[in-house]
């Protein structure tokens, strides 16, 4: 059975409880709750298939945006029945866009359509704490966003940022025009920070004034081709600051997101040499392999727009598309960032080259440390045909969820997804462990027509929401959607991850003593509980089994478990708890207990260290009836000497495998532990 990392759920039974949730393995995967659709006689299609196209609020309402076209009146359908119709485009060849709001049960609350004399594309959506909705994108010609007609200032396209109230009514719109002709600008990413400010990223050409007021000027001029802008506005739409990054060739931004401290992360790609990603007076240059091959980038700024770090994802022969970015809610030292996208061939994600699965483009997800951009892990996956990861989201535990499409069949770890029709695009969503990037579960949806998942979101209860385009398709337990007409419709799908909880924990904690680290956990009820495993790590990543303790099977009595790690490793030890039922299903408690080794140290020494096998343990002041034990990292004793006296002891580890060993010296009621490396 595959390894899975799950959360401690919270419940209230007179006291604050921790409920250990488990999974039932591959026989019981997350469940589709509902699916809805938006469609008309023409095609609806997500507009270039990138951008943050779905968002949720604290009450479980769901918001989406995408493009559509055609004069036939489109509608939102739930259960096969049209619930809401909205304004269509002006002709069968001009694109319009919509914004929708659905309740937590999937029924549509409202849908607003926006169509003008030229193309109008929405690219990203965000929702603030008051349920106001923000959308960015581009438009050409003349359009009415709700506050009167607005005309693009160039013959190409202009950027818009639109705000609607919780009921869908118009609040304000900001439009940014350039001074050139036939230039194309667009907002591609939008987010709301913890202070309620609006963050927008995108790309532009020529010169644009990014101060939407009539009183100020904040003009930027591109360095040659397209450059990236990063704009901060207040909730009222007032200008705060704007930043520019880029070089003389084409640069693009596809996504933006803040963390809980209002730092800002931007993702996209670039080409050319010596592209400067420091928007200030400093310099932070990266170079792509050539002007025709794009590299991906991940950029971090602080809340005032100052440069923090930038990282590059490089493919020397093919373009890297970094289309989406997410950040978890952990505190600063442990915070992580995830990006998703696609490329072809061999890619260096930050830890050496990784080859694609074969065929055309493959999807990827990469996790970095938010503090400095340090590489954590990457997964590069796909079928023998072309595949893509369009969007990524993260949950509170740091797990990453990727949505996209694939063809034929693809495998990630021991999860295999197979398209019902081999030569058609099929949607996928895969959950990856935040710890090591292993695949936890996967879902696929497809039919005889095109199906692509282009947006994904995870709410505070770990429900997963996906939106994209689809033909007549079955969506698991949520039922099937039938194509209204045209080539495809938009789908919105909710997936629930909640499962039955066999063990209810009152607590799992520990404390350090001079005799070792004491771990204690208390259960209030147990059902089909076979045993617990206590695991230990020194880096909070690689864990080994420390102790197995039998459970009570089924019990409604409060049970107390305790174990003392008498031989903790030097420094900080991390402990986590695993519960296994009689069917082999298991779960990990989400909280990991860090404890520092407090066993008293003596001034003894070991040399040589590292060693080829033979070491000398020297005693300052001499040994007197000492007990000396050497253990491996699994806690197994490989040498034991009692009643040791004298100034030193020679030990031979030649026949042991290379690795770290702990020499434990007990004398006069004190214990010293010394780490030695055999190589």
C-alpha positions in Angstrom: 0.0 0.0 0.0 1.3 3.4 -0.8 2.6 5.8 1.8 0.3 8.7 2.6 0.5 11.8 4.8 -2.8 12.9 6.2 -4.0 15.6 8.6 -5.2 15.7 12.2 -8.8 16.9 12.0 -10.4 19.0 14.7 -13.6 18.2 16.5 -15.2 19.3 19.7 -16.4 16.9 22.3 -16.4 19.0 25.5 -12.6 19.4 25.1 -10.4 20.2 22.1 -9.8 16.9 20.3 -7.5 15.7 17.5 -9.1 13.2 15.2 -6.7 11.0 13.3 -8.1 10.5 9.8 -7.1 7.6 7.7 -7.4 6.5 4.1 -8.8 3.2 2.9 -6.0 2.7 0.3 -6.7 2.5 -3.4 -10.0 0.7 -2.8 -11.5 3.9 -1.4 -10.3 7.1 -3.1 -11.6 10.7 -2.7 -15.2 11.1 -3.8 -16.7 13.4 -6.4 -19.5 15.4 -4.7 -21.1 17.4 -7.5 -20.4 18.7 -11.0 -21.9 21.6 -12.9 -21.4 23.1 -16.4 -21.6 26.3 -18.4 -22.2 26.1 -22.1 -23.9 27.2 -25.3 -23.9 26.3 -28.9 -20.3 27.4 -29.4 -17.1 26.4 -27.6 -16.1 27.6 -24.2 -12.4 27.3 -23.6 -10.5 28.7 -20.7 -8.4 31.1 -22.9 -4.9 29.7 -23.5 -5.6 27.2 -20.7 -3.5 29.0 -18.1 -4.2 31.4 -15.2 -5.9 31.0 -11.9 -9.5 30.3 -13.0 -11.1 29.2 -9.8 -11.3 30.5 -6.2 -13.3 29.8 -3.0 -14.3 31.7 0.1 -14.6 30.8 3.7 -18.2 29.7 3.4 -17.4 27.2 0.6 -18.8 29.3 -2.3 -17.0 28.7 -5.6 -16.0 31.3 -8.2 -14.8 30.7 -11.7 -14.0 32.6 -14.9 -13.3 31.7 -18.5 -14.0 32.8 -22.1 -16.8 31.9 -24.4 -18.2 33.0 -27.7 -21.3 32.7 -29.9 -24.7 34.5 -30.1 -26.6 31.6 -28.6 -27.5 32.4 -25.0 -25.2 30.5 -22.6 -26.3 29.2 -19.3 -25.1 27.5 -16.1 -26.4 24.0 -15.8 -26.8 21.9 -12.6 -28.1 18.4 -12.7 -28.6 18.8 -16.4 -31.0 21.7 -15.9 -30.2 25.3 -16.9 -30.3 27.5 -13.8 -29.0 30.9 -15.0 -28.6 32.4 -18.4 -26.3 35.3 -19.1 -25.4 37.8 -21.8 -23.7 36.2 -24.9 -21.0 37.6 -27.2 -21.7 40.0 -30.0 -20.9 37.5 -32.8 -19.9 33.9 -33.4 -16.2 34.9 -33.7 -15.7 37.4 -30.9 -14.7 36.2 -27.5 -16.4 37.3 -24.3 -15.9 36.1 -20.7 -18.0 35.2 -17.7 -17.6 35.2 -13.9 -19.7 32.7 -11.9 -20.5 32.2 -8.3 -21.8 28.8 -7.0 -23.0 27.8 -3.5 -21.1 25.0 -1.6 -23.7 22.5 -2.9 -22.9 23.4 -6.6 -26.0 25.4 -7.5 -25.3 28.7 -9.3 -25.8 31.9 -7.3 -25.1 34.3 -10.3 -23.2 34.4 -13.6 -22.1 37.6 -15.2 -21.1 37.8 -18.9 -18.9 40.6 -20.4 -18.9 41.1 -24.2 -17.8 44.0 -26.4 -16.9 44.9 -29.9 -13.6 43.2 -29.7 -12.1 40.1 -28.0 -12.3 40.1 -24.2 -10.4 37.4 -22.2 -10.4 36.8 -18.5 -7.2 35.1 -17.2 -7.4 34.9 -13.4 -9.8 35.3 -10.4 -9.4 36.0 -6.7 -11.8 36.6 -3.8 -11.2 38.7 -0.6 -12.4 38.1 2.9 -15.6 40.1 2.3 -16.4 37.9 -0.8 -15.6 40.7 -3.3 -14.4 39.2 -6.6 -11.5 40.4 -8.7 -10.7 39.4 -12.2 -7.9 40.4 -14.6 -7.3 39.9 -18.3 -7.3 41.8 -21.6 -9.8 43.4 -24.0 -9.9 45.1 -27.4 -12.4 47.6 -28.8 -15.2 48.8 -26.6 -16.8 47.0 -23.7 -19.1 47.7 -20.7 -17.8 46.1 -17.5 -20.9 47.4 -15.6 -19.9 51.0 -15.0 -20.3 52.3 -18.6 -18.5 51.7 -21.8 -14.7 51.6 -21.9 -12.6 51.7 -25.1 -9.1 50.2 -25.4 -6.5 52.9 -26.0 -4.4 50.9 -28.5 -5.2 48.9 -31.6 -4.0 45.8 -29.8 -5.4 44.9 -26.4 -5.4 46.6 -23.0 -5.2 45.3 -19.4 -8.3 45.4 -17.1 -8.8 44.7 -13.4 -12.4 44.3 -12.5 -14.0 44.2 -9.0 -17.5 42.9 -8.3 -19.3 42.8 -5.0 -20.4 39.6 -3.3 -23.7 39.8 -5.1 -22.1 40.2 -8.5 -22.8 43.9 -8.8 -20.2 46.2 -10.4 -17.8 48.0 -8.0 -14.9 49.4 -10.1 -12.7 48.6 -13.1 -9.2 49.8 -13.9 -7.9 49.9 -17.4 -4.2 50.3 -18.4 -3.4 51.3 -22.0 -0.1 51.6 -23.8 1.2 54.3 -26.1 2.0 52.0 -29.0 0.0 50.4 -31.8 -0.7 46.7 -32.4 0.7 45.9 -29.0 -0.7 43.3 -26.7 -0.9 43.6 -22.9 -2.7 41.4 -20.5 -3.1 40.7 -16.8 -2.4 37.0 -16.2 -2.4 36.6 -12.4 -4.4 38.2 -9.6 -4.4 37.6 -5.8 -5.4 39.3 -2.5 -2.9 39.6 0.3 -3.7 39.4 4.0 -4.1 43.1 4.2 -6.7 43.2 1.5 -4.4 44.7 -1.2 -4.8 43.5 -4.8 -1.7 42.0 -6.5 -1.7 41.7 -10.3 1.0 40.4 -12.7 1.2 40.2 -16.4 3.2 41.4 -19.4 3.2 44.5 -21.5 4.9 46.3 -24.5 5.8 49.9 -25.2 4.9 52.3 -22.4 2.0 52.1 -19.9 1.0 54.3 -17.0 0.1 51.9 -14.2 -1.3 54.5 -11.8 -5.1 54.4 -12.6 -5.8 57.8 -10.9 -5.8 61.1 -12.8 -3.4 62.6 -10.3 -0.3 60.4 -10.6 1.9 58.8 -13.2 3.7 55.5 -12.8 4.9 54.8 -16.3 6.9 51.8 -17.3 8.6 51.2 -20.7 9.4 47.7 -21.9 13.1 47.0 -22.5 12.5 45.7 -26.0 9.9 42.9 -26.4 7.4 42.1 -23.7 8.3 42.7 -20.0 6.7 41.6 -16.8 4.8 44.0 -14.5 3.9 43.4 -10.9 1.2 45.8 -9.6 -0.1 46.5 -6.1 -3.4 48.3 -5.6 -5.6 48.9 -2.5 -9.0 47.3 -2.2 -10.4 50.6 -3.5 -8.3 50.3 -6.6 -5.8 53.0 -5.6 -2.2 52.7 -6.8 0.4 51.5 -4.3 3.4 50.5 -6.4 4.4 48.8 -9.6 7.5 46.9 -10.5 9.1 45.8 -13.8 11.4 42.8 -14.6 12.7 41.6 -18.0 15.3 41.9 -20.7 15.4 42.8 -24.3 13.6 39.6 -25.5 10.2 38.3 -24.6 9.3 37.7 -20.9 6.0 36.6 -19.4 4.3 36.2 -16.1 1.5 33.6 -15.7 0.7 33.6 -11.9 1.1 35.5 -8.7 0.4 34.6 -5.1 1.2 36.1 -1.6 2.1 34.3 1.6 0.6 35.0 5.1 3.4 37.7 5.7 2.4 39.5 2.4 5.6 38.4 0.5 4.9 38.0 -3.2 5.7 35.1 -5.5 5.5 35.3 -9.3 6.0 32.6 -11.9 6.5 32.6 -15.7 9.1 32.2 -18.4 11.7 34.3 -20.2 14.2 34.2 -23.0 17.3 36.0 -23.9 20.5 36.8 -22.0 21.1 38.8 -18.8 17.5 39.2 -17.9 17.3 41.3 -14.7 14.8 40.1 -12.1 15.6 42.7 -9.5 13.1 45.5 -10.0 15.2 47.8 -7.8 18.7 49.3 -8.1 20.4 45.9 -7.7 20.9 43.2 -10.2 19.8 39.5 -10.4 20.3 38.3 -13.9 19.5 35.0 -15.5 20.0 33.8 -19.1 18.0 31.4 -21.1 19.7 29.0 -23.5 18.8 31.1 -26.5 16.3 33.7 -27.8 14.1 30.9 -29.1 14.1 28.6 -26.0 12.3 29.9 -22.9 13.4 29.1 -19.3 11.0 29.1 -16.4 11.4 31.4 -13.4 10.1 31.7 -9.8 10.5 35.2 -8.3 10.0 36.4 -4.7 9.5 40.0 -3.7 8.8 41.4 -0.2 5.6 43.3 0.6 7.1 46.6 -0.7 8.2 45.0 -4.0 11.9 44.6 -3.2 13.8 41.7 -4.6 14.3 38.6 -2.3 15.3 35.8 -4.7 14.8 34.2 -8.1 15.2 30.7 -9.3 15.4 29.3 -12.9 14.1 26.1 -14.4 16.1 25.3 -17.5 15.8 23.1 -20.5 18.6 23.6 -23.0 16.6 22.4 -26.0 13.0 23.2 -25.3 10.8 25.8 -23.7 9.8 25.5 -20.0 6.3 26.8 -19.2 5.8 27.6 -15.5 2.1 28.3 -15.5 1.0 28.3 -11.8 2.3 29.0 -8.3 1.0 28.3 -4.8 2.4 28.8 -1.3 1.4 27.0 1.9 0.3 28.7 5.2 3.3 27.5 7.3 5.3 29.9 9.4 8.3 31.5 7.7 11.1 28.9 8.5 9.0 26.0 7.2 7.0 27.7 4.4 7.1 26.1 1.0 6.3 27.2 -2.6 5.0 24.9 -5.4 4.9 25.6 -9.1 3.4 23.5 -12.0 3.8 23.6 -15.8 5.1 21.5 -18.6 8.2 21.0 -20.9 9.7 18.5 -23.3 12.9 16.5 -22.9 15.4 17.0 -20.2 14.9 19.7 -17.5 17.0 20.9 -14.6 14.5 21.8 -11.8 17.3 22.8 -9.5 18.8 19.5 -8.5 20.2 18.2 -11.7 18.7 17.1 -15.0 15.5 15.0 -15.1 14.4 13.3 -18.3 10.8 13.3 -19.5 8.6 10.2 -19.6 8.8 10.2 -23.4 6.7 11.4 -26.3 5.7 15.1 -26.4 5.5 17.5 -23.5 5.2 16.3 -19.9 3.8 17.9 -16.8 5.8 18.8 -13.7 5.4 20.0 -10.2 8.3 21.5 -8.2 8.5 22.4 -4.5 10.9 25.0 -3.1 11.7 26.5 0.3 10.0 29.9 0.5 12.8 31.4 2.6 15.5 31.1 0.0 14.1 29.2 -3.0 16.1 26.1 -2.2 15.1 23.0 -4.1 13.0 20.4 -2.1 11.7 18.0 -4.7 10.3 17.7 -8.3 8.1 15.3 -10.2 8.2 15.2 -14.0 5.5 12.9 -15.4 3.3 12.2 -18.4 2.4 9.7 -21.1 3.9 8.9 -24.5 1.9 11.7 -26.0 1.7 15.4 -25.0 0.6 16.3 -21.4 0.6 19.5 -19.3 0.2 20.6 -15.7 -1.9 23.8 -15.8 -2.6 24.7 -12.2 -1.3 23.9 -8.7 -2.8 24.4 -5.2 -1.6 23.5 -1.7 -3.4 22.5 1.5 -2.6 23.4 5.1 -0.3 20.4 5.4 1.8 21.5 2.5 0.6 18.8 0.1 0.4 19.9 -3.6 -2.4 19.3 -6.0 -1.9 19.5 -9.8 -4.5 19.7 -12.5 -4.0 19.3 -16.2 -4.4 16.9 -19.1 -2.9 13.8 -20.5 -3.4 11.3 -23.3 -3.1 7.5 -23.5 -1.8 6.3 -20.1 0.5 7.7 -17.5 1.9 6.5 -14.1 3.2 8.5 -11.1 4.6 6.2 -8.4 2.1 3.4 -8.1 -0.8 5.4 -9.5 -1.8 4.8 -13.1 -4.3 6.9 -15.0 -5.7 5.7 -18.3 -7.6 7.7 -20.9 -10.8 6.0 -22.2 -9.9 7.1 -25.7 -6.2 7.1 -26.3 -5.9 10.0 -28.7 -8.1 12.4 -26.8 -7.1 14.9 -24.1 -8.2 13.8 -20.6 -8.3 15.8 -17.4 -6.3 14.7 -14.4 -5.8 15.8 -10.8 -3.0 14.3 -8.6 -2.3 14.9 -5.0 1.5 14.9 -4.1 2.9 14.5 -0.5 4.3 17.7 0.7 7.1 15.8 2.4 8.7 13.9 -0.4 6.6 14.5 -3.5 5.2 11.0 -3.7 1.8 10.7 -5.4 -1.0 10.1 -2.8 -4.0 9.7 -5.1 -5.0 10.6 -8.7 -8.2 11.0 -10.7 -8.9 11.2 -14.4 -11.9 12.3 -16.4 -12.3 11.9 -20.1 -14.5 10.7 -23.1 -14.4 10.7 -26.8 -14.0 14.5 -26.8 -11.5 17.0 -25.4 -11.3 17.3 -21.6 -8.8 19.5 -19.9 -8.6 20.6 -16.2 -7.2 24.2 -16.2 -7.9 25.4 -12.7 -7.7 23.9 -9.2 -8.3 25.1 -5.6 -8.3 23.5 -2.2 -10.4 25.0 0.7 -9.9 24.9 4.4 -11.7 21.6 4.8 -9.4 20.0 2.1 -12.2 19.9 -0.5 -10.7 20.0 -4.0 -12.4 22.1 -6.8 -11.5 21.7 -10.4 -12.6 23.6 -13.5 -11.9 23.1 -17.1 -13.4 22.2 -20.5 -15.1 18.9 -21.3 -17.2 16.9 -23.7 -19.9 14.5 -22.6 -18.1 13.0 -19.6 -18.6 10.9 -16.5 -17.3 12.6 -13.3 -17.3 9.6 -10.9 -19.9 9.7 -8.1 -20.9 13.3 -9.2 -22.5 11.9 -12.3 -22.2 12.7 -16.0 -22.4 15.9 -18.0 -23.9 16.0 -21.5 -22.4 18.4 -24.0 -24.9 21.3 -24.6 -23.7 21.9 -28.1 -20.5 23.0 -29.9 -17.1 21.4 -29.2 -17.0 21.4 -25.4 -18.5 23.1 -22.3 -17.0 24.3 -19.0 -17.2 22.0 -16.0 -16.8 22.8 -12.3 -16.2 19.7 -10.1 -16.0 19.3 -6.3 -14.1 16.4 -4.7 -14.3 15.5 -1.0 -11.3 13.8 0.7 -13.0 13.2 4.1 -13.0 9.6 5.3 -14.1 7.6 8.3 -12.0 8.2 11.4 -11.1 5.0 13.2 -9.0 6.6 16.0 -9.8 9.8 17.9 -6.7 11.3 19.6 -7.0 13.6 22.5 -3.3 14.5 22.2 0.1 13.5 20.8 3.0 15.3 22.4 6.4 14.7 24.1 9.0 16.2 26.4 12.8 15.8 26.8 14.5 14.6 29.9 18.0 13.7 31.0 17.1 10.1 30.5 15.7 10.4 27.0 12.7 11.8 25.0 9.3 10.8 26.3 6.5 10.5 23.8 2.8 10.2 24.9 -0.4 9.9 23.0 -4.0 9.5 24.2 -6.9 8.0 22.3 -10.5 8.5 23.3 -11.8 5.8 20.9 -10.4 3.2 18.6 -12.0 1.1 15.8 -10.2 -1.7 14.0 -6.9 -0.3 15.3 -4.0 -2.9 14.9 -1.0 -0.9 16.1 0.9 2.4 16.2 4.4 3.0 14.9 6.5 5.8 16.3 9.0 7.2 13.8 12.1 9.4 14.3 14.1 11.8 12.0 16.9 14.2 12.4 15.9 16.3 9.4 12.1 16.2 9.5 12.1 14.5 6.1 13.6 11.0 6.3 12.0 9.0 9.1 12.8 5.5 10.5 10.6 3.3 12.6 11.6 3.6 16.3 9.0 1.5 18.0 5.8 -0.5 17.3 3.1 -0.6 19.9 -0.1 -2.7 19.7 -3.4 -0.9 19.7 -6.6 -1.9 21.6 -8.5 -3.0 18.5 -11.9 -1.4 19.1 -12.3 0.6 22.3 -14.4 3.5 23.6 -12.3 3.9 26.7 -9.6 6.6 27.1 -6.2 4.9 26.4 -2.8 6.3 27.2 0.3 5.3 25.3 3.9 6.2 26.1 7.3 5.4 24.9 10.7 6.7 26.0 13.4 7.1 23.4 16.4 6.3 25.6 18.9 6.8 22.8 17.9 10.0 20.9 20.3 11.3 18.3 22.4 14.4 19.0 20.5 17.7 18.5 16.9 17.9 17.6 14.9 14.7 17.0 11.6 14.8 15.2 8.9 12.3 16.0 5.7 11.4 14.1 2.9 8.9 14.8 1.6 6.3 12.4 -1.7 4.4 13.0 -2.4 1.1 11.1 -5.7 -0.8 11.1 -6.2 -4.6 10.7 -6.9 -4.1 7.0 -3.5 -2.6 6.4 -4.8 1.0 5.9 -2.8 3.6 7.7 -2.4 7.3 8.4 0.1 9.8 9.9 -0.8 12.4 12.5 -0.2 15.8 11.0 1.6 17.2 14.0 5.3 16.3 14.3 6.9 16.6 17.7 10.4 18.1 17.8 12.5 17.3 20.9 16.1 18.3 21.7 18.4 15.6 23.2 19.1 16.6 26.8 21.1 13.6 27.9 24.1 14.9 29.7 27.3 15.0 27.7 30.9 14.2 28.8 34.1 15.5 27.2 35.1 12.2 25.5 36.3 12.1 21.9 36.3 9.7 18.9 38.9 9.6 16.2 39.3 9.3 13.3 35.9 10.7 12.4 35.0 10.0 9.6 36.5 6.6 9.7 37.1 3.6 7.4 35.9 1.4 10.3 38.4 1.3 13.1 37.9 4.1 15.7 39.4 5.0 19.0 37.2 6.2 21.8 39.3 8.3 24.2 38.2 9.3 27.7 39.1 12.6 29.2 40.0 11.6 32.8 39.7 7.9 31.9 37.0 5.2 31.8 35.9 3.6 35.1 33.5 0.7 34.7 31.9 2.4 31.8 29.3 0.9 29.4 30.0 1.6 25.8 27.4 0.8 23.1 27.4 1.6 19.4 24.1 1.7 17.5 23.2 2.3 13.9 20.6 4.9 12.7 17.9 2.3 13.1 18.7 1.9 16.8 20.2 -1.5 16.4 23.2 -2.3 18.7 26.3 -3.3 16.6 28.8 -3.3 19.6 28.4 -3.5 23.3 31.2 -3.3 25.9 30.6 -3.3 29.7 32.9 -2.5 32.6 35.3 -0.6 30.4 38.3 1.0 32.2 41.4 2.8 31.1 42.0 5.8 28.9 40.6 4.5 25.6 38.7 1.8 23.8 39.4 0.6 20.3 36.3 -0.3 18.3 36.0 -2.0 14.9 33.1 -1.2 12.5 34.8 -2.6 9.4 32.2 -5.2 8.8 29.3 -2.7 9.2 27.7 -0.8 6.3 28.7 2.7 5.6 26.7 5.4 7.4 26.2 7.2 10.7 26.7 5.4 14.0 26.1 6.7 17.5 28.6 5.8 20.3 26.8 5.9 23.7 29.0 6.1 26.8 27.4 5.6 30.2 29.5 6.3 33.3 28.8 7.7 36.8 25.1 8.2 36.0 25.8 10.3 33.0 25.4 9.6 29.3 27.3 11.0 26.3 26.5 10.3 22.7 28.9 10.9 19.9 28.1 10.7 16.2 30.7 9.0 14.0 30.6 8.5 10.2 31.9 5.3 8.6 32.6 5.7 4.9 
